[in-house]
Amino acid sequence: GDILDDYLRTDGVWILTQNKQVYKTNNEKECAEKCEAERNFNCRAFLYTRKKLQCLTLAENAKMTVTFNNADAVLYEKKIYLLQCKKGIGKDYRGTEAKTRRGIPCQKWAEKSPHNPNYTPEKHPSAGLDENYCRNPDGDESGPWCYTTDPATRFDYCNIPECEGQCMQCNGEDYHGEISRTASGLECQRWDTQDPHMHGFTPKHFPEKALKKNYCRNPDGELRPWCFTTSPTKRWEYCNIPRCTTRPPVSELGSQCLSGKGEDYRGRIATTESGNACQHWNTQFPHRHGWIPDRYPCKGLEENYCRNPDGEKRPWCYTINSSVRWEYCSVPHCDGTEQGIAGMSNVPVQVPLSEECYRGKGQSYRGTASITASGKKCQTWNSMFPHRHEKTPDRFPNADLRDNYCRNPDGDSSPWCFTTDPNMTWEYCSLKRCDDHTQE
């Protein structure tokens, strides 16, 4: 692969360090080769300036020293030194943990007190024996360790978490790792701040989404984890999270009946409640859509079976009827409640009337219509897929932005919604204006 694949790139950043070497090179790849071949110190990063074609190999990265802006510079940091977790027994661990599992500070590898070490930087130059950081130079099965500063304890193991959390299954909805840079190297904005970008994804409103610090997350069912960036000119960007080597859960293990909203339904019903046959998920005819099985490997989008990949009220599908884009499916409840109610035909069931018209501009409309004028399904207000937007329930607390119901939070001419069609951002809803003389 490309030598630069092992580095994390950040544009416009300079780091202050005394321990560096300066070279003249033609491009970033040549600079990376200088870093790999550096013998004066352990090269953790390099700076490259485009105008001067200057290459600076560095003993420190941004985690270890101060940074400041420099428009002409590009910082490349070795990824191995940014990971604070271990893979397997941690022979390649190069993090900065420097105390044992019992909390005793580690002895520096180059020192001989209080313990005379067998493993030193001179004897093992490629083992990363820097400072007093935990390492595993001898391939110990129990993982990284260090000599301790306690004269009574020669060495002990360190508590280094496994890196399994640094990879993602499916689309990364459950990713709880600590990567906090975007694919292009921009630093992520903290989820609990509104600067430089205002947004609705706060830890307070989404406590179950693990929106910690500025770590990449996928709270809204995007293709993969993302974050708002600290660059005022780039609102958000995807993060590069590697896929886990272990396979995602097999979709056939899902439910064969409807429980909750049916997001785990994996049955084989493939017709809608009005009798339309479902369109296959891997086709774009007669309806173009974004729910492509390869992009969403854990949503169970097999064949043309009814599914609920987007948190709708219940399973649905696109239909093979060109004039009906999508419809809900009739899936039997797991607890048999549908059949039970149907059997009690002599018992009147009170169904709340939904508002089918709006007054004025429709800012007071609180009905349950969720279809646009051209028949498209509305996007849920707290979702950012397929359209990222600012009209979130927490920013418009009085607008009743529930589920994907048509609303008018911004004083437009009538109720509207964002659509689930990637090619149509928003549209007015299929609603009539009420006759103002009609009694409530």
C-alpha positions in Angstrom: 0.0 0.0 0.0 0.9 3.7 0.0 3.4 4.6 2.6 1.2 7.6 3.6 -1.6 5.2 4.6 0.2 4.6 7.9 -0.1 8.4 8.7 -2.9 10.6 9.8 -2.9 13.8 7.7 -3.9 17.3 9.1 -3.7 20.4 6.9 -2.7 23.8 8.2 -1.1 22.7 11.5 2.4 23.1 12.8 3.7 21.5 16.0 6.5 22.9 18.2 9.3 20.5 19.0 13.1 20.8 19.6 13.8 17.2 18.5 13.6 17.4 14.7 15.7 17.0 11.5 15.2 19.2 8.4 15.5 17.8 4.8 14.8 19.0 1.3 12.3 16.7 -0.5 10.0 16.9 -3.6 6.8 15.5 -2.1 5.1 14.0 1.0 6.0 10.4 0.1 9.8 11.3 0.1 9.3 13.0 3.5 7.6 9.8 4.8 10.6 7.8 3.7 12.9 10.1 5.6 10.7 9.6 8.7 10.9 5.8 8.3 14.7 5.9 7.9 15.3 8.4 10.7 18.1 7.2 13.0 18.6 10.3 15.2 15.4 9.6 17.1 12.1 7.7 17.0 10.2 9.5 14.2 6.5 9.8 15.3 5.4 12.5 12.7 6.7 14.8 10.0 5.8 18.3 8.7 5.9 19.1 5.0 5.7 22.6 3.6 4.4 23.0 0.1 6.1 26.2 -0.9 9.6 25.5 0.5 9.4 21.8 -0.2 10.8 21.4 3.3 10.5 18.2 5.3 10.8 18.1 9.1 10.9 14.7 10.8 9.7 14.9 14.4 10.2 13.0 17.6 6.9 14.2 18.9 3.3 14.2 17.6 0.3 16.5 18.4 -0.6 14.5 21.5 2.8 15.3 23.1 3.3 19.0 22.3 1.6 22.3 21.4 0.2 23.0 17.9 -0.6 26.2 16.1 -1.9 27.2 12.6 0.3 27.4 9.6 -1.5 27.6 6.2 1.4 26.2 4.2 2.1 23.2 6.4 0.8 19.6 6.4 1.2 17.4 9.5 1.5 13.7 9.1 1.4 11.6 12.3 2.1 7.9 12.5 -1.2 6.2 13.3 0.5 3.6 15.5 1.5 6.3 18.0 -2.1 7.7 18.2 -3.8 4.5 19.2 -4.3 4.2 22.9 -5.3 0.5 22.7 -3.6 -2.8 21.9 -4.2 -5.4 19.2 -3.7 -8.9 20.4 -0.8 -9.1 22.9 0.2 -5.5 22.1 3.6 -6.1 20.7 3.0 -3.1 18.4 1.5 -0.9 21.1 3.0 2.6 21.0 0.6 4.5 23.3 1.5 6.7 26.2 0.2 4.7 29.2 3.0 4.9 31.8 1.7 3.2 35.0 0.9 -0.4 35.9 -2.5 -1.9 36.4 -2.1 -1.2 40.1 -1.3 2.5 39.5 2.5 2.4 40.1 4.4 4.7 37.8 6.7 3.0 35.3 10.5 3.2 35.4 12.1 4.8 32.3 13.5 2.1 30.0 16.9 3.8 29.7 17.4 4.1 33.5 19.0 1.5 35.9 17.2 2.4 39.1 15.4 1.0 41.1 15.7 -2.0 38.7 18.5 -3.0 36.3 16.6 -3.8 33.1 17.2 -6.6 30.6 15.3 -4.7 27.9 16.8 -1.3 27.0 16.4 1.0 24.0 20.0 0.2 23.0 19.5 -3.6 23.0 16.0 -3.4 21.3 15.9 -0.2 19.1 12.8 -1.2 17.2 10.7 -2.1 20.3 9.6 1.5 20.9 11.1 1.7 24.4 10.6 5.4 24.8 10.4 7.3 28.1 8.6 5.0 30.6 5.7 4.0 28.4 4.2 0.4 28.7 5.5 -1.9 26.0 5.8 -5.6 25.1 9.4 -6.0 23.8 9.5 -9.8 24.6 6.1 -10.7 23.2 4.6 -11.6 26.6 1.2 -13.3 26.2 -0.2 -11.1 29.0 0.4 -7.9 27.0 2.3 -4.6 27.6 4.3 -4.2 30.8 7.0 -2.1 32.4 9.6 -2.0 35.1 8.1 -0.2 38.1 9.4 2.6 40.3 8.6 0.5 43.4 11.8 -1.2 44.6 9.8 -4.2 45.8 8.1 -4.9 42.4 10.5 -5.4 39.5 7.8 -5.3 36.8 4.1 -5.5 36.3 1.5 -5.5 33.5 -0.4 -2.4 32.3 -4.2 -2.0 31.8 -4.3 -1.4 28.0 -7.8 -1.7 26.4 -8.4 -3.9 23.4 -8.7 -2.2 20.0 -11.9 -4.0 19.1 -13.7 -0.8 20.0 -11.7 1.0 17.3 -13.4 -0.9 14.5 -17.0 -0.9 13.4 -19.7 -3.5 12.6 -22.5 -2.8 10.2 -22.7 1.0 9.7 -21.0 1.8 13.0 -24.2 2.7 14.9 -22.6 0.9 17.9 -19.1 2.2 17.4 -17.8 3.6 20.7 -14.2 4.0 19.9 -12.0 7.1 20.3 -11.1 8.2 16.8 -11.7 11.9 16.6 -10.5 13.0 13.2 -12.3 12.9 9.9 -11.3 11.1 6.8 -9.4 14.2 5.5 -7.7 14.7 8.9 -9.9 17.5 10.3 -10.3 17.5 14.1 -13.9 16.8 15.3 -16.0 19.3 17.1 -17.1 18.3 20.6 -20.7 17.1 20.7 -21.6 19.2 23.7 -20.5 22.5 22.0 -22.2 24.6 19.4 -19.1 26.2 18.0 -18.2 26.5 15.1 -21.4 24.6 14.1 -24.9 24.7 15.6 -26.5 21.3 15.8 -29.1 19.2 17.5 -27.0 16.1 18.4 -26.3 16.9 22.0 -25.5 14.3 24.7 -28.4 15.6 26.7 -30.9 14.9 23.9 -29.4 11.6 22.7 -28.1 10.0 26.0 -28.1 6.5 24.4 -25.9 7.4 21.5 -22.6 7.7 23.5 -21.8 11.2 22.2 -18.7 11.6 24.3 -16.0 14.3 23.8 -15.4 14.7 20.1 -15.3 11.0 19.1 -16.7 10.0 15.7 -20.2 8.5 16.1 -23.2 7.5 13.9 -26.3 8.7 15.9 -28.6 9.0 12.9 -28.2 5.9 10.7 -25.7 7.4 8.3 -23.4 5.2 6.1 -20.7 5.2 8.7 -19.5 7.3 11.8 -19.0 11.0 11.3 -18.6 14.2 13.2 -19.0 18.0 12.9 -15.6 19.4 12.3 -13.7 22.2 13.9 -13.3 23.9 10.5 -15.8 26.7 10.1 -15.9 26.0 6.3 -16.7 22.2 6.7 -19.8 21.5 8.7 -19.4 17.7 8.9 -17.5 14.8 7.4 -17.3 11.0 7.6 -14.5 9.4 9.7 -12.3 6.5 8.5 -13.2 3.7 10.9 -11.9 0.3 9.9 -14.4 -2.6 9.6 -14.1 -5.3 12.3 -12.6 -8.6 11.1 -15.3 -10.6 12.9 -18.5 -10.9 10.8 -21.7 -8.9 11.7 -24.6 -10.8 13.2 -26.5 -13.0 10.7 -29.8 -11.3 9.7 -31.7 -14.6 9.6 -31.6 -14.7 13.4 -34.1 -11.7 13.5 -37.7 -11.8 14.5 -40.3 -13.5 12.2 -43.1 -11.3 13.6 -43.7 -7.7 14.6 -42.3 -6.5 18.0 -42.0 -2.8 18.7 -41.4 -1.0 15.3 -40.2 -4.2 13.6 -36.6 -3.0 13.1 -35.5 -6.6 13.8 -38.1 -8.2 11.6 -36.5 -10.7 9.2 -39.5 -12.6 7.9 -40.4 -13.1 4.2 -43.6 -11.0 3.8 -43.1 -9.1 0.5 -46.4 -7.4 -0.2 -47.8 -4.2 1.2 -51.0 -3.8 3.2 -52.9 -2.8 0.0 -51.6 -5.8 -1.9 -48.8 -4.2 -4.0 -45.7 -6.4 -4.5 -42.5 -5.1 -3.0 -39.6 -3.8 -5.2 -36.3 -5.7 -4.7 -33.9 -3.6 -2.4 -31.0 -4.1 -4.8 -32.9 -2.6 -7.8 -33.6 1.1 -8.6 -36.7 0.5 -10.7 -39.4 1.7 -10.7 -38.2 3.8 -7.7 -34.7 5.2 -7.1 -33.6 5.0 -3.5 -30.7 5.0 -1.1 -31.3 1.8 0.8 -28.8 -0.3 -1.0 -28.0 -3.7 0.7 -24.2 -3.4 0.3 -24.2 -0.1 2.1 -26.4 -1.3 5.0 -25.1 -4.9 5.6 -27.0 -5.3 8.9 -30.5 -4.1 7.9 -31.6 -7.4 6.5 -32.3 -5.9 3.0 -32.7 -9.3 1.3 -34.7 -9.9 -1.8 -37.9 -7.7 -1.7 -38.9 -8.5 1.9 -40.6 -5.9 4.1 -38.1 -4.2 6.4 -37.8 -1.2 8.7 -34.2 0.1 8.2 -35.0 3.7 9.1 -37.0 3.5 12.4 -40.4 4.0 10.7 -43.6 3.1 12.6 -43.5 -0.5 11.2 -41.9 -2.5 8.3 -42.4 -1.2 4.8 -41.1 -1.5 1.3 -40.9 0.3 -2.1 -43.5 -1.1 -4.4 -43.4 -2.3 -8.0 -46.3 0.0 -8.8 -44.7 3.1 -10.4 -47.4 5.4 -9.0 -47.0 4.2 -5.4 -43.4 4.8 -4.1 -43.7 2.9 -0.8 -46.2 1.4 1.6 -46.4 -0.2 5.0 -46.7 -4.0 5.2 -49.1 -6.1 7.3 -46.8 -8.1 9.6 -48.5 -10.1 12.4 -47.7 -9.0 16.0 -45.5 -11.4 18.0 -48.0 -11.3 20.9 -51.0 -11.8 18.6 -52.7 -8.5 19.6 -53.8 -7.8 16.0 -55.7 -11.1 15.8 -57.1 -10.6 19.3 -58.6 -7.2 18.5 -60.0 -8.5 15.2 -61.7 -11.3 16.9 -63.6 -8.9 19.3 -65.6 -7.4 16.5 -68.5 -6.5 18.7 -66.3 -4.3 20.9 -66.1 -0.7 19.5 -62.6 0.5 19.2 -62.0 4.2 19.7 -59.6 5.5 17.1 -58.4 9.1 17.5 -59.2 11.2 14.5 -56.2 12.6 12.7 -56.3 16.1 11.4 -56.5 16.0 7.6 -56.5 19.8 7.1 -54.6 22.8 8.4 -55.6 26.4 9.3 -53.8 29.5 8.3 -50.2 28.6 7.4 -50.5 25.3 9.3 -48.2 26.3 12.2 -50.7 24.8 14.6 -51.2 21.6 12.6 -50.6 18.5 14.8 -52.0 15.8 12.6 -50.2 12.6 11.5 -49.9 13.1 7.8 -46.4 12.1 6.6 -46.7 12.1 2.8 -45.7 14.9 0.5 -47.7 16.4 -2.4 -46.0 14.1 -4.9 -46.4 11.0 -2.7 -42.9 10.8 -1.1 -42.5 9.6 2.4 -41.4 12.2 5.0 -38.0 12.0 6.7 -38.0 11.8 10.5 -37.3 15.2 12.0 -34.5 14.0 14.3 -32.8 12.1 11.5 -30.1 13.5 9.3 -30.6 10.9 6.5 -30.9 11.3 3.6 -30.9 15.1 4.2 -28.8 16.9 6.9 -30.7 19.9 8.3 -31.2 22.3 11.1 -35.0 21.8 11.8 -34.5 19.5 14.8 -36.9 19.0 17.7 -34.6 20.5 20.3 -34.1 23.7 18.2 -37.8 24.1 17.6 -39.3 22.8 20.9 -42.7 24.3 20.3 -43.2 23.0 16.7 -44.1 19.4 17.8 -41.5 17.8 15.4 -42.5 14.3 16.2 -41.7 11.2 14.1 -42.0 12.2 10.4 -45.3 14.1 10.6 -45.8 17.1 8.4 -45.2 20.4 10.2 -44.5 24.1 9.7 -41.7 25.1 12.2 -40.4 28.1 10.2 -43.6 29.9 9.1 -43.7 28.7 5.5 -46.9 28.9 3.5 -48.1 25.4 4.6 -47.0 22.2 6.4 -44.0 20.5 4.8 -41.3 17.9 5.5 -37.9 16.7 4.4 -38.4 13.7 2.1 -36.8 10.2 2.1 -36.0 10.7 -1.6 -32.2 11.5 -1.8 -33.0 13.7 -4.9 -35.7 15.8 -3.3 -34.7 17.7 -0.1 -38.1 18.9 1.0 -41.7 19.3 -0.3 -45.1 20.6 0.9 -47.4 18.0 2.3 -50.5 16.5 0.7 -52.9 18.4 3.0 -55.9 20.7 2.3 -56.6 24.0 4.1 -59.6 23.7 6.4 -62.7 25.6 5.8 -62.3 28.3 8.5 -66.1 28.2 9.2 -66.0 24.4 10.1 -66.6 23.8 13.7 -63.6 22.3 15.6 
